[in-house]
Amino acid sequence: NNIIYSLRFKIMKLILFVLCSFVHLFFCSFLTQVQGYHSDTTTTTTTTTTTSATSTTTSGTSSDNNKYNTDSIETNKSRKMMEKKRKLIGSLDQGTSSTRFLLVDAETGHIVSSSQKEHQQYFPEPGWVEHDANEIWTRCKECITETMQQNSGVNSIDEIVSIGITNQRETCILWDKETGIPVCNAIVWNCARTSSIVKEYQDNKLCGDKDALREKTGLPVSTYFSATKMVWMLRNVAGVRERAERGELCFGTIDSWLIWKLTEGKYHVTDITNAARTLICNIHSLQWDPQLLEIFDIPKALLLPKIEPSIGGDFGTVTGCQPLNGVPIGAVLGDQHAALFGQVCFNVGEAKATFGTGAFLMMNTGKLRSSTQGLLTTPFYQRKGEKPVYALEGAVAVAGSLIQWLRDNLELGKSAVEIAQLASTVNDANGLVIVPAFNGLFAPYWREDARGVFCGLTFFHTKAHMARAALDAAAFQSMDVFNAMVLDSGVPLSEVKVDGGMTANDDLLQFLADVTNTNVSRPQYLETTALGVAYAAGLSSGIYKSLQEIKQLYHTDRIFKSKMDSEERAMLKKNWDKAVDKSLGWVEGI
């Protein structure tokens, strides 16, 4: 027993020894970790303190050493920041109702920041529309400043590689070449004041043929284009013709005006897409045409802007807007051309529809193609040193502006959003049709004598049906252009890409898909006009090496497919055609 007891005691002692050893090792390991943690913290704190002291100490060996270490750290940080520095592209989008400036991350194609401001619309007489050119310039500067303030760390010269400019087309200005003061308000593209001038030219100079200039210009003679607006200013603004004949005045569309202001008058230029909307530019040579200038009696001394390629043309460098001073202007595109570019419609047969103040359907045709269906032949874009790419376009004067009219004149809602919500409370317009020919009808009719009508009204209809019919009107007008484009191009459109503020409305896009019987594709970013000219400026500056590289930046949000049967579609088209007929011939003598 003594032997057994002795063995048990020794075994227990051994076990206890092993346990103690394990506890000791664990505790030592724990202390080492704790000491290491405090040591690291102390070192960090000491380094921070020393760095801080170094910034205010200029003598002492220890301080100097710490200073060198700190400088090294800061240099490494700066080097890393340089390696990660973004390349940004600016886009100035001057539209009919507002101005927007945005910055785009060149690598991702995403919008980094933006600012948008509306400007005043002036309606001095029925059918007349004017803008204050100086107010537009002020809004541009405000948008640029606000966008840059959202990115306080952005160095415009180092990070913003280039800017692009896109603009409402056809709207034109005359201004003093020395003072930069406009002779009158800008006459806007949808202004109908020149109806009598159009009729005069058709009857007296064009043998009654509104299409007499199509072969040279790709356009019919219409109030829509700049030449007749210029004629009106030369005739009706006191002293303007005399000043023009003395070479004191500059003529330009909005892009020319903005470039003039941005470069402090050093550059008086435009691009081919804007020049081609004036009725005085030859779309074959893409230069001002002497015969056309003579037809419209434009003084030879009037300073017309030099026409440049859209991408890579010589548009100068910003010197007149401090936040962007030193940044080159890399691209200029009319708004619809910029939208087609932003929708990456680089292949022949690809098309887009933009729904803004008006609605504009445009198809890339590659080569110049004349229209027999009331569409417009226009340059799409041109890269410096390359041949121009052409397009067919159908322009609708009133789309989003009808919603504004319901808001402001009929007071159906406080905002476009409210009117859209009102429209969504009914399944359809229940036979109510609105033809918004406030200042006539554009493509494919080109009828200056048309005026707006409501057709099919009954006691059953409510303001919700009116709101719904307003949305439908944008789709019906686009349907007319869509059908004309298929006939002109010989290309069946299986898909149309859409953009613009109205396309946030799913009901509109579904109805568009229904009445056209085609797929309607909405992109991730609706405002592709601004993005399009940013991409073009990036291509000009060499950020993008090819169109294919730009295509990789495009992303689809949703595709709408037709849910309507052919019988219902045919009935709706029949009712729309009847309503259009009712709108014609309301104004006599034009």
FENHUQUI-V865218 format. One record per backbone hydrogen bond with DSSP energy under -0.5 kcal/mol. CO is the residue of the C=O (numbers start at 1). NH is the residue of the N-H. E is the energy in kcal/mol with one decimal. If there is no record, write none. Layout:
# FENHUQUI-V865218
{{CO,NH,E} {CO,NH,E}}
This chain:
# FENHUQUI-V865218
{{1,5,-3.1} {2,6,-2.2} {3,7,-2.2} {4,8,-2.5} {5,9,-2.1} {6,10,-2.1} {7,11,-2.6} {8,12,-2.6} {9,13,-2.2} {10,14,-2.2} {11,15,-2.5} {12,16,-2.7} {13,17,-2.0} {14,18,-2.3} {15,19,-2.5} {16,20,-2.4} {17,21,-2.1} {18,22,-2.2} {19,23,-2.4} {20,24,-2.5} {21,25,-2.5} {22,26,-2.4} {23,27,-2.4} {24,28,-2.4} {25,29,-2.2} {26,30,-2.2} {27,31,-2.4} {28,32,-2.2} {29,33,-1.9} {30,34,-2.3} {31,35,-2.8} {32,36,-2.4} {33,37,-2.4} {34,38,-2.4} {35,39,-2.6} {36,40,-2.4} {37,41,-2.4} {38,42,-2.9} {39,43,-2.5} {40,44,-2.6} {41,45,-2.8} {42,46,-2.9} {43,47,-2.9} {44,48,-2.7} {45,49,-2.8} {46,50,-3.2} {47,51,-3.1} {48,52,-2.8} {49,53,-2.8} {50,54,-2.9} {51,55,-1.6} {52,56,-0.5} {53,56,-1.4} {53,57,-0.7} {54,57,-0.8} {60,64,-2.3} {61,65,-2.4} {62,66,-2.3} {63,67,-2.5} {64,68,-2.6} {65,69,-2.2} {66,70,-2.7} {67,71,-3.0} {68,72,-2.1} {69,73,-2.2} {70,74,-2.9} {71,75,-2.7} {72,76,-2.3} {73,77,-2.3} {74,78,-2.6} {75,79,-2.5} {76,80,-2.3} {77,81,-2.5} {78,82,-2.5} {79,83,-2.1} {80,84,-1.7} {81,85,-0.7} {82,85,-0.6} {86,88,-0.6} {87,106,-2.7} {88,161,-2.5} {88,162,-0.6} {89,104,-2.7} {90,164,-2.1} {91,93,-0.7} {91,102,-2.0} {92,94,-0.7} {92,166,-2.7} {93,95,-0.8} {93,100,-2.4} {94,168,-1.9} {97,119,-1.7} {98,95,-2.7} {99,117,-2.6} {100,93,-3.2} {101,115,-2.0} {102,91,-2.2} {103,112,-3.1} {103,113,-1.0} {104,89,-2.0} {104,106,-0.7} {105,109,-3.0} {110,105,-2.9} {113,103,-2.5} {115,101,-2.3} {117,99,-2.9} {122,130,-2.4} {125,128,-2.5} {127,192,-3.3} {129,188,-2.0} {130,122,-2.2} {131,133,-0.8} {131,186,-2.5} {132,136,-2.1} {133,137,-2.0} {134,138,-2.2} {135,139,-2.7} {136,140,-2.2} {137,141,-2.2} {138,142,-2.3} {139,143,-2.6} {140,144,-2.4} {141,145,-2.6} {142,146,-2.6} {143,147,-2.4} {144,148,-2.2} {145,149,-2.1} {146,150,-1.4} {148,151,-1.1} {149,152,-0.6} {151,154,-2.4} {154,156,-0.7} {155,159,-3.2} {155,160,-0.7} {156,160,-0.9} {159,88,-3.0} {159,161,-1.0} {162,90,-2.5} {163,330,-2.3} {163,331,-1.0} {164,92,-2.7} {165,333,-2.2} {166,94,-2.8} {167,335,-2.5} {169,171,-1.8} {171,254,-0.8} {172,187,-1.6} {173,252,-1.9} {174,183,-2.6} {174,184,-0.5} {175,250,-3.2} {176,180,-2.2} {180,182,-0.5} {181,176,-2.3} {186,131,-1.9} {186,188,-0.6} {187,172,-1.8} {188,191,-2.2} {192,195,-1.5} {194,198,-2.6} {195,199,-2.2} {196,200,-2.3} {197,201,-2.5} {198,202,-2.4} {199,203,-2.7} {200,204,-2.7} {201,205,-2.0} {201,206,-1.6} {202,208,-4.8} {202,209,-0.5} {206,209,-2.2} {208,210,-0.7} {209,212,-1.5} {210,221,-2.9} {211,214,-1.5} {213,217,-2.8} {214,218,-2.6} {216,283,-2.7} {218,377,-2.0} {220,222,-0.6} {222,225,-0.9} {225,229,-0.7} {226,230,-2.3} {227,231,-2.3} {228,232,-1.9} {229,233,-2.1} {230,234,-2.4} {231,235,-1.7} {232,236,-2.5} {233,237,-1.9} {234,241,-0.6} {236,238,-0.6} {237,240,-2.0} {239,243,-2.1} {240,244,-2.7} {241,245,-2.5} {242,246,-1.2} {243,248,-2.5} {244,247,-1.4} {248,177,-2.6} {249,303,-2.3} {250,175,-2.1} {252,173,-2.5} {253,257,-2.0} {254,258,-2.4} {255,259,-2.5} {256,260,-2.5} {257,261,-2.1} {258,262,-3.0} {259,263,-2.1} {260,265,-3.7} {261,264,-1.1} {262,319,-2.8} {262,320,-3.0} {263,266,-1.3} {267,269,-0.5} {268,306,-2.3} {270,308,-2.4} {271,275,-2.4} {272,276,-2.0} {274,277,-1.6} {275,278,-1.4} {277,226,-1.3} {278,227,-1.8} {280,289,-2.5} {281,283,-0.6} {282,286,-2.8} {282,287,-0.7} {287,282,-2.6} {288,290,-0.6} {289,293,-2.4} {290,294,-1.9} {291,295,-2.3} {292,296,-2.0} {293,298,-2.7} {294,297,-1.1} {297,299,-0.5} {299,302,-1.2} {302,304,-0.9} {303,251,-2.6} {306,270,-2.5} {306,308,-0.5} {308,272,-1.2} {309,313,-0.7} {310,312,-0.6} {310,332,-2.1} {311,384,-2.5} {313,315,-1.4} {316,329,-2.5} {318,326,-3.1} {321,324,-2.6} {321,325,-0.7} {322,325,-1.1} {324,327,-2.4} {327,318,-2.6} {328,163,-1.9} {328,330,-0.8} {329,315,-0.6} {330,312,-2.2} {331,165,-2.2} {333,167,-0.8} {334,338,-2.5} {335,339,-2.0} {336,340,-2.0} {337,341,-2.0} {338,342,-2.8} {339,343,-1.8} {340,345,-2.0} {341,344,-1.7} {344,346,-1.7} {347,350,-1.9} {350,364,-2.5} {351,497,-2.1} {352,362,-2.4} {353,499,-1.7} {354,356,-0.7} {354,360,-2.0} {355,502,-1.5} {356,400,-2.3} {357,399,-2.6} {357,401,-1.9} {358,356,-3.0} {359,396,-3.0} {360,354,-2.4} {360,362,-0.5} {361,394,-2.8} {362,352,-2.2} {363,365,-0.6} {363,392,-2.0} {364,349,-3.3} {365,367,-2.2} {366,390,-2.6} {376,378,-0.5} {376,393,-2.3} {378,391,-2.8} {381,389,-2.9} {382,311,-2.5} {383,386,-2.4} {389,380,-3.7} {389,381,-1.4} {390,365,-1.9} {390,366,-1.2} {391,378,-2.4} {392,363,-2.6} {393,376,-3.2} {394,361,-2.3} {395,443,-1.4} {396,359,-1.9} {399,402,-1.1} {399,403,-0.8} {400,404,-1.8} {401,405,-1.9} {402,406,-2.2} {403,407,-2.0} {404,408,-3.3} {405,409,-2.2} {405,410,-1.5} {406,412,-2.7} {415,419,-1.8} {416,420,-2.3} {417,421,-2.4} {418,422,-2.3} {419,423,-2.4} {420,424,-1.6} {422,425,-1.4} {423,426,-1.4} {429,432,-1.5} {433,455,-3.1} {434,436,-0.7} {435,437,-2.0} {435,453,-1.7} {436,438,-1.5} {437,440,-1.1} {440,439,-0.6} {441,447,-1.6} {442,445,-1.7} {442,446,-2.2} {446,448,-0.6} {447,441,-2.4} {447,450,-1.0} {449,586,-1.2} {449,587,-1.7} {453,435,-2.6} {455,433,-2.6} {458,461,-1.1} {462,466,-1.7} {463,467,-2.3} {464,468,-2.2} {465,469,-2.6} {466,470,-1.7} {467,471,-1.5} {468,472,-2.3} {469,473,-1.9} {470,474,-1.0} {471,475,-1.3} {472,476,-3.0} {473,477,-2.5} {474,478,-1.6} {475,479,-2.2} {476,480,-1.9} {477,481,-1.7} {478,482,-3.0} {479,483,-2.6} {480,484,-1.9} {481,485,-2.4} {482,486,-1.9} {483,487,-1.8} {484,488,-2.6} {485,489,-2.7} {486,490,-2.0} {490,492,-0.6} {492,494,-0.9} {494,519,-1.7} {496,521,-2.3} {497,353,-2.8} {498,523,-0.9} {499,355,-2.6} {500,503,-1.5} {501,504,-1.3} {502,505,-2.0} {504,506,-0.7} {505,509,-1.6} {506,510,-2.5} {507,511,-2.2} {508,512,-2.4} {509,513,-2.3} {510,514,-2.0} {511,515,-2.7} {512,516,-1.8} {513,517,-1.2} {513,518,-1.0} {519,496,-2.2} {519,521,-0.5} {520,522,-0.5} {520,560,-3.2} {521,498,-2.7} {522,557,-3.1} {522,558,-1.7} {524,526,-0.5} {526,500,-2.2} {526,528,-1.9} {527,531,-1.2} {528,532,-2.9} {529,533,-1.7} {530,534,-1.4} {531,535,-2.7} {532,536,-2.1} {533,537,-2.2} {534,538,-2.2} {535,539,-2.2} {536,540,-2.2} {537,541,-2.0} {538,542,-0.6} {538,543,-1.5} {538,544,-1.4} {539,542,-0.6} {546,550,-1.1} {547,551,-2.0} {548,552,-1.0} {550,553,-2.0} {551,554,-1.4} {555,524,-2.9} {558,522,-3.2} {560,520,-2.6} {565,569,-2.0} {566,570,-2.4} {567,571,-2.0} {568,572,-2.3} {569,573,-2.2} {570,574,-2.1} {571,575,-2.2} {572,576,-2.3} {573,577,-2.6} {574,578,-2.0} {575,579,-2.1} {576,580,-2.5} {577,581,-2.1} {578,582,-1.6} {579,583,-1.1} {580,583,-0.7} {580,584,-0.7} {581,584,-0.9} {583,451,-2.0} {583,586,-0.6} {586,588,-0.6} {587,590,-0.6}}
